[in-house]
Amino acid sequence: MHWLVRLRLAWRQITTTFPSRARLAARDALATALACAVAWLLAVRLWGHQHPTFALVSAVVCLAPGVPSHLKQARNLVIGCALGIVMGELMWQLPDTYPLVRMSVGMFFAILAGAVIGPTPVVPIQAGVSVALVLAMGPGTAGGTRLLDVLLGAAVGLLFSQVLFTSNPFKDIGRAASDFLLQIGNGLDRSLKACEARSGDAAEAALGRLQQAQESLAALRAAVAEAQVSKRWSLRGRLNAGRIAFVARRYDRHAVRAYAVALLLAESLSRAISHTNTAPPAAVTAYCQWLSDSCMALARESAVVVLNDDDPRAHMGPRPQSAAADASMPAPEWALVRDNAQQLEDALRALLGSRDA
């Protein structure tokens, strides 16, 4: 039975997490495919290279999905590839008696130099890959020719990332926020159902399900970070720098808060059901169910990301009257649940921008 539960949880994670990841990476994947074709054709026509592998690799690395700054990625790529090409050319001067030893020595010094010079891991990685490609492709092509391919591939990658295929930071944050809110809403709904069934095990399982929202939170924070970088390094970002700063600042402050309070609420529900062995009071159930339904409703709204006062607002709606009317709790555990629910409501309203100037 345990393996069936694990298989079911794994399948739910796949069906909820993978589609959101695919949507976020689809634009970069398309841009990468087109940039590779353009870089290859330009290298063939401009330089007359029959197999411009380095131009292709450079375009792929520059436009890789999930990279915060494609401009910085291109810069580090050129540094790493230049180190690798130089080291590879030096290795060709050594005797060919033991080619594997020559490959290992070149890889060692290229990665070491890349780690010392480069500010990010992509520099030593590309230095090592470039050494391997230079030694595998043979000495027929000069190092300067390979460097031309690298520069061409990086230039094409920057053209696609900064001009042609610049992402819309507002849509990226909105999609990531919708996935995040949907995960929280589903997790709270499962916790409430476990409490109504008075099942401590089901409540613990629901808490584990809610913890999976950490991946959606990471995707949301990555979208916020990419939006902040786009203010400086992309054409669309420069044109919308003020609005990007406004919404990115709010989501960067309040997304982690909402996730942490949601975990506290689910944990307090699990603890209350195990300590009291009673169903939650009607007021607590109504309040938490309203929070869960609000999260799932907000996840379906296009106005989750509120930019200015003139934009349509994403509303949570009025709190249930039963939650506001019942000021007494029969047990301190349920009082803690109600307090955590209030904290989650405040965090969600702050995330939506209803309490920000």
Secondary structure as GFF3:
##gff-version 3
##sequence-region A 1 357
A	DSSP	alpha_helix	2	47	.	.	.	ID=ss1
A	DSSP	alpha_helix	53	62	.	.	.	ID=ss2
A	DSSP	alpha_helix	70	91	.	.	.	ID=ss3
A	DSSP	alpha_helix	99	117	.	.	.	ID=ss4
A	DSSP	alpha_helix	122	137	.	.	.	ID=ss5
A	DSSP	alpha_helix	143	159	.	.	.	ID=ss6
A	DSSP	pi_helix	160	164	.	.	.	ID=ss7
A	DSSP	alpha_helix	169	196	.	.	.	ID=ss8
A	DSSP	alpha_helix	200	211	.	.	.	ID=ss9
A	DSSP	alpha_helix	213	233	.	.	.	ID=ss10
A	DSSP	alpha_helix	235	239	.	.	.	ID=ss11
A	DSSP	alpha_helix	241	276	.	.	.	ID=ss12
A	DSSP	alpha_helix	282	299	.	.	.	ID=ss13
A	DSSP	alpha_helix	321	325	.	.	.	ID=ss14
A	DSSP	alpha_helix	332	352	.	.	.	ID=ss15
###
